Amino acid sequence: MSVLIELALGNEPNVISVNDPVTIVGDIHGQLYDLLKILSLVDLLDKSSIGEHKVIFLGDYVDRGLESLQVVTLLMALKI
């Protein structure tokens, strides 16, 4: 898992500049189906729109939901 995190976050700075359009998403808490709904609303799962729209996730990806592992894996895969 640490290799996956290193690939996704590598040398990224703590503060980044993002141009619009951007969607800011709060806590997900391991809710996979909520994450999929959010991603479908911004068409991030459509391969032709990748890179056109930025999504910032504020944290709390895992802790309460039953699909916490799936949530973090999907987010890291999208990041890579």
C-alpha positions as CSV (number, residue, x, y, z in Angstrom):
1,M,0.0,0.0,0.0
2,S,2.9,2.4,0.7
3,V,4.1,2.0,-2.9
4,L,0.7,3.0,-4.1
5,I,0.6,6.1,-1.9
6,E,4.1,7.0,-3.0
7,L,3.1,6.8,-6.6
8,A,0.0,8.9,-6.1
9,L,1.4,11.6,-3.8
10,G,5.2,11.4,-4.7
11,N,6.6,14.9,-4.8
12,E,3.3,16.8,-4.6
13,P,3.5,20.0,-2.5
14,N,1.2,20.7,0.5
15,V,-0.3,23.7,-1.2
16,I,-1.2,23.7,-4.8
17,S,-2.7,26.3,-7.2
18,V,-5.8,25.0,-9.0
19,N,-7.6,26.7,-11.9
20,D,-11.3,26.5,-12.3
21,P,-13.5,24.5,-12.8
22,V,-12.9,22.8,-9.5
23,T,-15.2,20.8,-7.2
24,I,-14.4,20.6,-3.5
25,V,-15.5,17.5,-1.7
26,G,-15.7,17.2,2.1
27,D,-15.5,14.0,4.2
28,I,-16.3,10.7,2.4
29,H,-16.0,8.4,5.5
30,G,-15.6,5.3,3.4
31,Q,-19.0,5.7,1.6
32,L,-18.1,4.2,-1.8
33,Y,-21.5,4.8,-3.4
34,D,-21.5,8.5,-2.4
35,L,-18.0,8.8,-3.9
36,L,-19.2,7.2,-7.1
37,K,-22.2,9.6,-7.3
38,I,-19.9,12.6,-6.7
39,L,-17.5,11.4,-9.4
40,S,-20.3,10.8,-11.9
41,L,-21.7,14.3,-11.2
42,V,-18.4,15.9,-12.3
43,D,-17.9,13.2,-15.1
44,L,-14.5,12.3,-13.7
45,L,-15.1,8.6,-14.5
46,D,-15.5,9.5,-18.2
47,K,-12.0,8.9,-19.7
48,S,-12.5,11.7,-22.2
49,S,-12.9,14.4,-19.5
50,I,-9.9,13.4,-17.3
51,G,-7.8,16.5,-16.7
52,E,-10.5,19.0,-17.7
53,H,-12.1,19.3,-14.2
54,K,-10.3,19.2,-10.9
55,V,-11.7,17.7,-7.7
56,I,-10.2,18.5,-4.3
57,F,-10.9,16.0,-1.5
58,L,-10.5,17.5,1.9
59,G,-9.9,14.3,3.8
60,D,-11.5,11.6,6.0
61,Y,-11.6,9.1,3.2
62,V,-11.8,6.1,5.5
63,D,-13.1,5.4,9.0
64,R,-16.8,4.7,9.2
65,G,-18.0,3.2,6.0
66,L,-17.9,-0.5,5.1
67,E,-16.1,0.2,1.8
68,S,-13.1,2.2,3.2
69,L,-10.5,0.1,1.3
70,Q,-12.4,0.5,-2.0
71,V,-12.7,4.2,-1.5
72,V,-9.0,4.8,-0.9
73,T,-8.0,2.4,-3.7
74,L,-10.3,4.2,-6.2
75,L,-9.0,7.6,-5.2
76,M,-5.4,6.6,-5.4
77,A,-6.0,4.9,-8.8
78,L,-7.7,8.1,-10.1
79,K,-4.7,10.2,-8.8
80,I,-2.2,8.0,-10.6
